[in-house]
Every structure is written in C-alpha cells, then in structure tokens.
C-alpha cells in the first residue's frame, strides 16, 4: 500500500534547462528524467520511447497569459486569437491533466 508520507529528494544532475524541447531531447537520449507536459510527450509514451514515472502525481497548475496594450480598439484578429486560445487550452484534457513524466 502506498504511503501518504512526503519525502523531499534533492536532485543534482549534469543538465538543467527551462526549455521543454531541450528537456524532451535529453530524456529521449537517456540522460535522465524530466518534468514535461503530457501533450508534448504523448506519442513518445505511447510508442514506449518514454515512460511516465509518476502518472498520478499532480503538478501545480500553470497559467498562460496574453499581454496587450488595451482592450480599447483591439483588432478583431487579436480578439479572435485570444478567444481561440482560451477555448483550446480550457477544453483539452492533455493540458489540464499535467503529470510528472
């Protein structure tokens, strides 16, 4: 039976990056583990190239923000893009169900 106890583990490695593409390539090369969004590695997990280590471990939610000068006189194309992004990222389970992979 799994323990409910939390354990902190200090991780030190040769590679540190804040770019998911770099982290994904390092994981694929067998360099180590990476915390990556599900949508980015779905195919690699399905094919067996990568393995989800802690699939039930939820991550803290992350936000996506759009910065623009003003809603006043906002171009219709900008409003359309913002509405599309809001709908896309609010609806897709691959974004909402981030897990440690």
C-alpha positions in Angstrom: 0.0 0.0 0.0 1.5 3.4 -1.0 2.5 5.7 1.9 0.9 9.1 2.3 4.2 10.4 3.6 6.0 13.1 1.6 9.7 12.8 1.0 11.9 15.5 -0.4 14.7 14.4 -2.7 17.5 16.7 -3.7 18.3 16.2 -7.4 21.6 17.2 -8.9 22.5 16.5 -12.4 24.6 17.5 -15.4 21.8 19.2 -17.3 19.4 21.9 -16.2 17.1 23.6 -18.7 14.0 25.7 -18.7 13.2 24.7 -22.3 10.8 21.8 -22.7 12.3 20.9 -26.1 15.8 20.5 -24.6 14.4 18.5 -21.7 12.5 16.3 -24.0 15.5 15.6 -26.2 17.6 14.9 -23.1 15.0 12.4 -21.8 14.9 10.7 -25.2 18.7 10.5 -25.2 18.5 8.7 -21.9 20.3 11.4 -19.9 17.8 11.4 -17.1 14.2 12.3 -16.0 12.3 15.4 -17.0 9.1 17.0 -15.9 7.2 17.6 -19.2 3.6 18.4 -20.1 1.6 15.4 -21.3 0.7 16.9 -24.6 4.4 17.2 -25.5 5.3 13.5 -25.0 2.0 11.7 -25.6 3.4 10.0 -28.7 6.7 9.0 -27.1 4.9 7.4 -24.2 2.5 5.5 -26.5 5.4 4.2 -28.5 7.5 3.2 -25.5 10.3 5.7 -26.1 9.5 7.4 -22.8 7.8 6.1 -19.6 5.6 8.0 -17.2 7.3 7.7 -13.8 4.7 9.3 -11.6 1.5 9.4 -13.7 -0.8 10.0 -10.7 1.3 12.8 -9.2 -0.5 16.1 -10.0 1.5 19.2 -10.8 0.8 22.7 -9.7 -1.4 24.5 -12.4 0.4 26.8 -14.7 -1.1 29.8 -16.4 -0.8 31.2 -19.9 -1.1 35.0 -20.1 -1.6 37.3 -23.0 -0.2 40.8 -22.7 -1.7 43.5 -24.8 -1.9 47.3 -24.6 -5.6 47.9 -24.2 -9.0 46.3 -24.9 -9.9 49.7 -26.4 -9.5 49.5 -30.2 -8.3 45.9 -30.0 -8.1 44.4 -33.5 -10.7 41.7 -34.3 -7.9 39.3 -35.2 -6.4 39.7 -31.7 -9.8 39.1 -30.0 -10.3 36.0 -32.2 -6.8 34.7 -31.3 -7.4 35.2 -27.6 -10.8 33.5 -27.8 -9.4 30.6 -29.7 -6.5 30.1 -27.2 -8.9 30.3 -24.3 -11.2 27.7 -25.8 -8.3 25.4 -26.9 -6.4 25.4 -23.6 -9.5 25.3 -21.4 -11.1 22.3 -23.2 -8.2 20.0 -23.9 -7.6 17.3 -21.3 -3.9 17.0 -22.4 -3.3 20.4 -21.0 -5.5 20.2 -17.9 -4.1 16.8 -16.8 -0.5 17.6 -16.5 1.5 14.9 -14.8 5.2 14.3 -14.0 6.6 12.4 -16.9 
